[in-house]
């Protein structure tokens, strides 16, 4: 039987307490109520880093443009659906139709089409200067359609609506990208946009916005 001296027992107990407290702090910071209190992008591989840089830049571009549409003057948080839009052939064809004669490279369009045959789950790897929340479609389905945004803004009063995104299409060099972003902010308020983006020395920027509908 292992003989542990009193001082060693105290040291082990103290280490256990420190470990438990540290774990609790991490849980509270990163897990509670679906929010991140601080950005932690250290554990993202290079492909993911590019993907979330594009998503973050695209959402930052679209979201502030519509602040006044819902009589909201200050952006405090973003609410994002945690799974990319599930686009069947019909909707992909409808959206792709908006790209005709817009000068978007064919290889980018084709990659976007292929990637959006399936949806993916988004993770807490966005890069914003403000708080954000990922919500599941199951949570949103609990709201009644006729009072959806009344219930939504009760839970997320500091947001300016709801963002959903498609998967990303790239060119072969991965210097140009295409995403589709939907911003719903009221029963009769929504914006649907393709964002054609280019990688520059300053990061990913929107080179062209192509509307696919809205009100």
C-alpha positions, -999 to 999 in steps of 0.1 A, spaced: 0 0 0 13 34 -10 22 55 21 15 92 15 27 117 41 5 144 55 23 172 37 20 153 4 -17 147 10 -22 184 15 -3 191 -17 -23 166 -37 -56 180 -23 -45 216 -31 -36 205 -67 -71 189 -70 -88 220 -58 -68 242 -82 -77 218 -111 -114 218 -102 -115 256 -99 -97 261 -131 -120 238 -149 -151 256 -135 -137 289 -146 -132 276 -182 -167 262 -182 -182 294 -170 -163 315 -195 -168 293 -226 -198 272 -220 -226 289 -200 -256 301 -219 -239 295 -253 -217 326 -250 -179 333 -252 -167 360 -230 -133 361 -248 -119 351 -281 -98 320 -282 -87 310 -316 -55 291 -306 -68 257 -315 -80 263 -350 -61 246 -379 -53 267 -410 -83 257 -431 -107 265 -403 -89 298 -396 -96 308 -432 -132 297 -431 -140 315 -399 -121 346 -411 -144 347 -441 -175 341 -421 -166 368 -396 -157 394 -422 -189 386 -441 -211 389 -411 -194 421 -399 -201 435 -434 -238 426 -436 -249 430 -400 -241 467 -393 -256 477 -427 -290 468 -414 -289 482 -378 -313 511 -385 -338 488 -403 -350 476 -370 -346 509 -352 -316 497 -333 -287 521 -331 -262 500 -312 -248 466 -319 -241 446 -288 -244 409 -298 -249 387 -328 -271 357 -330 -260 331 -355 -278 298 -365 -253 271 -355 -257 250 -387 -252 263 -423 -282 267 -445 -294 234 -460 -299 243 -496 -316 218 -519 -311 219 -557 -340 243 -562 -326 270 -538 -291 266 -550 -303 271 -586 -324 301 -575 -294 317 -557 -269 309 -585 -293 326 -609 -285 359 -592 -248 355 -601 -253 355 -638 -233 383 -656 -218 394 -623 -183 384 -631 -179 357 -604 -153 331 -615 -169 299 -626 -146 277 -604 -158 296 -573 -195 292 -582 -189 255 -589 -171 249 -556 -199 268 -537 -225 246 -554 -207 214 -545 -200 223 -509 -236 233 -503 -248 198 -511 -244 192 -474 -246 214 -443 -221 216 -415 -223 226 -378 -206 259 -369 -184 262 -339 -173 290 -316 -144 302 -337 -157 335 -351 -137 367 -346 -158 396 -335 -152 426 -313 -186 420 -296 -205 391 -280 -221 364 -301 -244 335 -296 -249 303 -316 -284 289 -316 -298 257 -329 -327 254 -353 -344 232 -326 -344 262 -302 -358 285 -329 -385 260 -338 -400 265 -303 -411 300 -312 -445 304 -327 -443 317 -363 -468 345 -357 -448 358 -327 -414 346 -336 -395 379 -334 -414 391 -303 -402 360 -285 -368 362 -301 -361 397 -290 -373 389 -255 -345 364 -253 -319 383 -273 -328 420 -267 -293 433 -276 -292 417 -310 -303 430 -343 -319 399 -356 -307 365 -368 -279 355 -391 -276 323 -411 -248 314 -436 -241 290 -464 -209 270 -468 -181 286 -486 -170 282 -522 -133 289 -531 -111 293 -561 -82 268 -564 -57 293 -549 -81 300 -520 -77 337 -525 -113 343 -535 -144 330 -519 -182 331 -521 -207 328 -492 -245 335 -490 -256 353 -459 -292 358 -447 -301 384 -421 -336 382 -407 -345 411 -383 -383 412 -383 -415 396 -395 -412 416 -427 -376 424 -426 -348 403 -442 -318 406 -465 -303 379 -486 -269 385 -502 -241 367 -519 -207 381 -508 -178 376 -532 -147 381 -511 -110 385 -518 -80 379 -496 -58 410 -492 -29 420 -470 -55 432 -445 -75 400 -445 -107 390 -462 -127 418 -477 -160 420 -496 -153 428 -532 -189 425 -544 -223 421 -528 -251 405 -549 -286 407 -535 -308 376 -538 -339 392 -523 -351 409 -491 -375 435 -479 
